[in-house]
Amino acid sequence: MRVLVTGGAGYIGSHTVVRLVEAGHEVQVVDDLSNSSPIVLDRIEEITGVRVPLDVVDVTDRGAVTAILAQHPVDAAIHLAGLKAVGESVEQPLRYYRTNLDATFSLVGAMADAGVRTLVFSSSATVYGAQASPPFEEDLPTSATNPYGWTKVMQEQVLRDVAAGDPRWRIALLRYFNPVGAHPSGRIGEDPQGHPNNLVPYLAQVAVGRREKLLVFGDDYDTPDGTGLRDYIHVEDLAAGHLAALETLAAADAGGVRTWNLGTGSGTSVLEVLAAFSRAAGRELPHEVVGRRAGDIAASWADPTRAHRELGWRAEKGIDEMCADTWRWQETNPAGYDGPPA
Ligand SMILES: NC(=O)c1ccc[n+]([C@@H]2O[C@H](COP(=O)([O-])OP(=O)(O)OC[C@H]3O[C@@H](n4cnc5c(N)ncnc54)[C@H](O)[C@@H]3O)[C@@H](O)[C@H]2O)c1
């Protein structure tokens, strides 16, 4: 297939592009590079031997997306572009609603005009909100605890309505749990700008000396060691999930929307991740327990049964491999893509 990947220069997008290229698909990346580096395309070429073309375009610009689809006809799109920082979304809600929703309106409108109606969308476990206890399965009602989460709930609804209005659409809503890890080559990985919001990128920066110590937000949750439990999934497994979803949509007898959790199905605590990362880095990493962070829930993990059954996909890599691969990437790229090499 020829596949348009929005946000393809980003963390999850770059690993997904590698997987698509390795499976023989032809990829066109659209990314405005607002949270990524053009060097990613060089690294993808190093890994795959294929130069993937990049259009530096804001996906909210429907005219520009229409022009790209006219110039490079595709069979399907994977839509990862968007803003994703929870805290920033609380401070700048209008920017988050406008960017994330407009990106989806623009892409779906341009795709419909071009007659392309197969779409894989990056959703998130954040749509399970705070009301349920894990494991989370796809038919639970959706809600959110912050504007970023609401943009995912709303984009899912928009896509369900689009498919209801025109049954030719084939749409996958992929609800990612907590993506971590990096390509085993160490050549691509997560490169957060500014203060990392997530545990593993933060730990990676502690390990490389960019941060003093890990702050553990609360050790008085109702969990075995008192710290929060999350379903960490290796980004390589996530990339494989995109490929499986795309190929399943393309082979389906009929259109419609399908929702799949992409997670391992088990929770790992903050202290267990700290121990795993310390093993990977070969030394004890410093940490300090502080108060709970507003909006955090005690535990979240997926029920991945539907993805096993319908996609023939399951996550294979464990927390030690996730930390070892993250560490390889961080150690050899201590300041990310644009900094000097180690
Ligand atoms: N990383 C996570 O923990 C996580 C979890 C669940 C869902 N997601 C979703 O997965 C997707 C990818 O996340 P990621 O972690 O790879 O983030 P990322 O920031 O690394 O990737 C997003 C990419 O989109 C680009 N982009 C942003 N706005 C754009 C616009 N208007 N036009 C064109 N390009 C634009 C950025 O430059 C970046 O390259 C996002 O939609 C995110 O909400 C991420």
The ligand as an ORCA input file, in Angstrom:
! r2SCAN-3c Opt
* xyz 0 1
  N       3.497      9.106     23.473
  C       2.424      8.768     24.189
  O       2.535      8.510     25.395
  C       1.057      8.650     23.533
  C       0.053      7.920     24.175
  C      -1.204      7.833     23.568
  C      -1.440      8.482     22.366
  N      -0.453      9.196     21.776
  C      -0.747      9.885     20.505
  O       0.109      9.390     19.499
  C       0.402     10.407     18.552
  C       1.892     10.493     18.366
  O       2.491     10.756     19.620
  P       4.066     10.833     19.813
  O       4.338     10.423     21.223
  O       4.770     10.165     18.703
  O       4.255     12.410     19.747
  P       5.296     13.308     18.905
  O       5.094     14.706     19.355
  O       6.656     12.720     18.977
  O       4.739     13.133     17.420
  C       3.736     13.939     16.882
  C       4.274     14.526     15.596
  O       3.254     15.350     15.015
  C       3.839     16.545     14.563
  N       2.782     17.557     14.578
  C       2.194     18.136     15.650
  N       1.246     19.001     15.227
  C       1.221     18.948     13.862
  C       0.485     19.610     12.853
  N      -0.464     20.499     13.160
  N       0.748     19.308     11.567
  C       1.719     18.414     11.243
  N       2.454     17.761     12.155
  C       2.213     18.031     13.452
  C       5.000     16.817     15.493
  O       6.003     17.629     14.898
  C       5.508     15.412     15.804
  O       6.499     15.024     14.882
  C      -0.243     11.676     19.092
  O      -1.479     11.867     18.447
  C      -0.442     11.371     20.560
  O      -1.519     12.092     21.105
  C       0.789      9.276     22.328
*
